[in-house]
Amino acid sequence: MKINTLLTPLSVDELYFTKKNVVVIDVLRATTTIVTALKNGAKEIIPVSSVEFAMTVSGNSFKGHTLLGGERNTLKIEGFALGNSPLEYIREIVEGKSIVLFTTNGSKAIVKAKYATNLIIASFLNANAIKEKMLENNEDWEILCSGNNGKFSYEDSVCAGMIISQILDSKEDIFLDDSSKTCKIIFDKHKKKLSKMLAETEHGQKLIESGFKEDLNFASQQNIFEIVPFYQTGVIKTTAK
């Protein structure tokens, strides 16, 4: 089993992911929000790569059963029902709903990897369940870090390192590329203080300045949800571990 980690989506084009197994990570905050929404009963998440497409998709959906969610520069988009804070996606709001989601980094990364054979969504919240799914599949995997406006994202790499570390604890004969080895090293450095790590990152600092400090505390929780969100034919749904 080989694990290759992409530190930013800009390093490859969308056809690169054809027939590959892919894990997408955007800790702050898209994948954390997706995992939370599905855990709280959302029917499905429809990730989109532009605000305009989000409006089109929601306009063609059943009114009352679809919510627009997402952010631009950390803040909720005007006219959207929800932003990108996982704390907004409570059961009372999202249960049974389809959520059209646009975010600056995460939804774009998911859409870019749409040609993957298996495409699953990871965060610190469900890292163990993702590890189990990867081991069950027992094939090579790509881990795609969503990055921060096309640049390296420290927190996504730490999360990748957590998943890699858990896999190494469970299975021998794992081949890691250099990026994967680096991710494991930085996870090992921060594994006992993830909340502090998030608060010190570039994106974490921006979220704190925008009033979202509690999102960082929530996103830093490890393995609290045993679900595996998977993307297929344009939507993300969930399956038990």
C-alpha positions as a printed NumPy array, in Angstrom:
array([[  0.   ,   0.   ,   0.   ],
       [  1.381,   3.38 ,  -1.038],
       [  0.278,   6.751,   0.31 ],
       [  1.026,   9.879,  -1.695],
       [  0.179,  13.269,  -0.174],
       [ -0.49 ,  16.372,  -2.253],
       [  0.138,  19.495,  -0.186],
       [ -1.911,  21.728,  -2.493],
       [ -4.452,  21.04 ,  -5.263],
       [ -2.487,  23.267,  -7.646],
       [  0.225,  20.641,  -8.097],
       [ -1.963,  18.461, -10.365],
       [ -4.911,  18.763, -12.758],
       [ -8.275,  17.061, -12.271],
       [ -7.488,  14.166, -14.653],
       [ -4.637,  13.15 , -12.339],
       [ -7.214,  11.662,  -9.969],
       [ -8.811,   9.37 , -12.564],
       [ -9.18 ,   5.823, -11.187],
       [ -7.369,   6.777,  -7.97 ],
       [ -8.47 ,   6.514,  -4.342],
       [ -8.494,   9.97 ,  -2.757],
       [ -8.904,  11.476,   0.717],
       [ -9.661,  15.212,   0.766],
       [ -8.823,  17.311,   3.849],
       [ -9.769,  20.901,   4.684],
       [ -9.619,  21.112,   8.469],
       [-10.482,  24.843,   8.569],
       [-13.191,  24.341,   7.787],
       [-14.96 ,  22.616,   4.896],
       [-14.316,  18.955,   5.637],
       [-14.903,  19.484,   9.354],
       [-18.24 ,  21.082,   8.476],
       [-19.181,  18.334,   6.004],
       [-18.486,  15.595,   8.549],
       [-20.478,  17.468,  11.202],
       [-23.455,  18.165,   8.944],
       [-23.73 ,  14.536,   7.879],
       [-23.345,  13.326,  11.45 ],
       [-26.228,  15.628,  12.375],
       [-28.532,  14.113,   9.796],
       [-28.022,  16.109,   6.602],
       [-29.245,  14.066,   3.642],
       [-26.304,  15.017,   1.428],
       [-23.745,  17.704,   0.662],
       [-23.383,  19.038,  -2.873],
       [-19.925,  20.66 ,  -3.176],
       [-19.522,  23.292,  -5.881],
       [-16.585,  25.28 ,  -7.217],
       [-18.281,  28.676,  -7.612],
       [-20.923,  30.814,  -5.933],
       [-22.754,  31.14 ,  -9.232],
       [-23.043,  27.384,  -9.597],
       [-24.238,  27.121,  -5.984],
       [-27.071,  29.504,  -6.788],
       [-27.959,  27.556,  -9.932],
       [-27.995,  24.189,  -8.17 ],
       [-30.089,  25.47 ,  -5.273],
       [-32.499,  27.166,  -7.668],
       [-33.148,  23.866,  -9.399],
       [-33.708,  21.996,  -6.131],
       [-36.825,  21.407,  -4.093],
       [-37.521,  24.53 ,  -2.054],
       [-37.51 ,  23.944,   1.675],
       [-35.347,  20.849,   1.37 ],
       [-32.145,  22.536,   0.218],
       [-29.867,  24.95 ,   2.064],
       [-27.081,  27.106,   0.681],
       [-23.968,  27.016,   2.822],
       [-20.455,  28.375,   2.528],
       [-18.101,  31.284,   2.864],
       [-15.902,  33.759,   1.08 ],
       [-12.865,  35.002,   3.002],
       [-14.166,  33.188,   6.151],
       [-17.524,  35.023,   6.193],
       [-20.991,  33.765,   5.225],
       [-21.963,  34.729,   1.695],
       [-24.829,  37.178,   1.389],
       [-28.063,  35.348,   0.68 ],
       [-26.797,  31.999,   1.987],
       [-28.583,  30.293,   4.883],
       [-25.364,  29.055,   6.492],
       [-21.708,  29.954,   6.585],
       [-18.834,  27.49 ,   6.914],
       [-18.779,  27.116,  10.697],
       [-19.393,  23.507,  11.765],
       [-21.163,  24.891,  14.829],
       [-23.952,  26.227,  12.577],
       [-24.764,  22.803,  11.173],
       [-26.846,  21.545,  14.069],
       [-29.395,  18.751,  13.742],
       [-32.372,  21.101,  14.096],
       [-31.266,  22.968,  10.972],
       [-29.7  ,  20.346,   8.694],
       [-31.513,  17.082,   9.374],
       [-32.981,  15.678,   6.161],
       [-31.696,  18.604,   4.083],
       [-29.527,  18.751,   0.98 ],
       [-26.795,  21.34 ,   1.454],
       [-25.16 ,  23.058,  -1.507],
       [-21.695,  24.025,  -0.242],
       [-19.188,  26.501,  -1.633],
       [-15.98 ,  27.298,   0.233],
       [-12.766,  29.054,  -0.682],
       [-10.667,  25.888,  -0.577],
       [-12.362,  22.64 ,   0.428],
       [-15.321,  22.397,  -1.944],
       [-13.055,  23.286,  -4.858],
       [-10.596,  20.534,  -3.916],
       [-13.389,  17.962,  -3.711],
       [-14.729,  18.935,  -7.125],
       [-11.218,  18.814,  -8.58 ],
       [-10.871,  15.184,  -7.445],
       [-14.282,  14.183,  -8.829],
       [-12.87 ,  11.591, -11.245],
       [-11.493,   9.461,  -8.419],
       [-12.74 ,   5.897,  -8.105],
       [-13.158,   6.389,  -4.354],
       [-13.301,   9.895,  -2.875],
       [-13.736,  10.289,   0.879],
       [-13.752,  13.273,   3.211],
       [-11.497,  13.554,   6.271],
       [-10.955,  15.777,   9.292],
       [ -9.574,  15.304,  12.789],
       [-13.136,  14.451,  13.833],
       [-13.285,  11.229,  11.793],
       [ -9.624,  10.379,  11.115],
       [ -9.88 ,   6.9  ,  12.635],
       [-12.885,   5.987,  10.477],
       [-10.991,   7.19 ,   7.404],
       [ -7.994,   5.087,   8.384],
       [-10.22 ,   2.022,   8.699],
       [-11.738,   2.625,   5.269],
       [ -8.308,   3.015,   3.665],
       [ -7.073,  -0.22 ,   5.243],
       [-10.256,  -2.037,   4.241],
       [ -9.717,  -0.925,   0.643],
       [ -6.041,  -1.982,   0.852],
       [ -5.019,  -0.14 ,  -2.313],
       [ -2.855,   2.91 ,  -2.959],
       [ -4.251,   6.249,  -1.769],
       [ -3.791,   9.925,  -2.538],
       [ -4.295,  12.379,   0.311],
       [ -5.259,  15.8  ,  -1.05 ],
       [ -4.754,  18.763,   1.255],
       [ -7.043,  21.619,   0.182],
       [ -4.51 ,  24.267,   1.101],
       [ -5.12 ,  27.953,   1.692],
       [ -5.826,  29.949,  -1.477],
       [ -3.512,  27.674,  -3.421],
       [ -0.756,  27.762,  -0.816],
       [  0.448,  25.186,   1.692],
       [ -1.864,  24.665,   4.665],
       [ -0.158,  23.557,   7.864],
       [ -3.311,  22.226,   9.541],
       [ -4.325,  20.058,   6.58 ],
       [ -0.866,  18.51 ,   6.544],
       [ -1.05 ,  17.768,  10.264],
       [ -4.383,  15.997,   9.717],
       [ -2.869,  13.997,   6.856],
       [ -0.066,  13.06 ,   9.215],
       [ -2.568,  11.861,  11.812],
       [ -4.218,   9.5  ,   9.337],
       [ -0.835,   8.264,   8.125],
       [  0.331,   7.695,  11.704],
       [ -2.768,   5.649,  12.496],
       [ -2.262,   3.53 ,   9.381],
       [  1.372,   2.864,  10.275],
       [  0.247,   1.733,  13.726],
       [ -2.107,  -0.798,  12.125],
       [ -0.267,  -2.176,   9.104],
       [  3.238,  -2.966,   7.948],
       [  4.645,  -2.562,   4.441],
       [  3.291,   0.959,   3.921],
       [  5.238,   3.053,   1.412],
       [  5.137,   6.81 ,   2.004],
       [  6.239,   9.497,  -0.404],
       [  8.318,  12.358,   0.992],
       [  5.298,  14.613,   1.56 ],
       [  3.565,  11.881,   3.577],
       [  6.668,  11.373,   5.716],
       [  6.807,  15.114,   6.37 ],
       [  3.128,  15.204,   7.357],
       [  3.687,  12.441,   9.899],
       [  6.63 ,  14.304,  11.413],
       [  4.632,  17.486,  11.939],
       [  1.66 ,  15.543,  13.329],
       [  3.935,  13.853,  15.861],
       [  5.085,  17.314,  16.942],
       [  1.534,  18.593,  17.547],
       [ -0.575,  15.523,  18.382],
       [ -1.006,  16.444,  22.05 ],
       [ -1.92 ,  20.082,  21.363],
       [ -3.968,  20.282,  18.182],
       [ -6.081,  23.211,  19.348],
       [ -2.958,  25.265,  20.049],
       [ -1.539,  24.301,  16.65 ],
       [ -4.701,  25.424,  14.853],
       [ -4.68 ,  28.763,  16.655],
       [ -1.118,  29.405,  15.504],
       [ -1.68 ,  28.702,  11.815],
       [ -2.174,  31.437,   9.245],
       [ -5.782,  30.411,   8.574],
       [ -6.463,  29.86 ,  12.264],
       [ -5.341,  33.39 ,  13.059],
       [ -7.645,  34.769,  10.378],
       [-10.602,  32.815,  11.781],
       [ -9.891,  34.071,  15.292],
       [ -9.821,  37.642,  13.988],
       [-13.2  ,  36.989,  12.316],
       [-14.734,  35.712,  15.556],
       [-14.524,  31.951,  14.934],
       [-12.195,  30.834,  17.732],
       [-14.679,  28.167,  18.875],
       [-14.513,  26.604,  15.418],
       [-10.835,  25.868,  16.043],
       [-11.57 ,  24.166,  19.355],
       [-14.295,  22.099,  17.718],
       [-12.172,  21.171,  14.697],
       [ -9.29 ,  19.971,  16.896],
       [-11.286,  17.119,  18.445],
       [ -9.92 ,  13.717,  17.511],
       [-11.973,  10.721,  16.355],
       [-15.327,  11.752,  17.815],
       [-17.349,  10.673,  14.756],
       [-17.134,   7.207,  13.208],
       [-18.482,   8.145,   9.776],
       [-16.984,   8.144,   6.296],
       [-18.417,  10.77 ,   3.942],
       [-18.015,   9.688,   0.315],
       [-18.427,  11.615,  -2.911],
       [-20.231,  10.029,  -5.827],
       [-21.983,  11.504,  -8.874],
       [-21.818,  15.041,  -7.555],
       [-22.951,  14.53 ,  -3.962],
       [-21.413,  13.573,  -0.631],
       [-23.26 ,  11.089,   1.534],
       [-22.181,   9.   ,   4.456],
       [-21.74 ,   5.405,   5.343],
       [-20.94 ,   3.796,   8.667],
       [-17.297,   2.945,   9.275]])
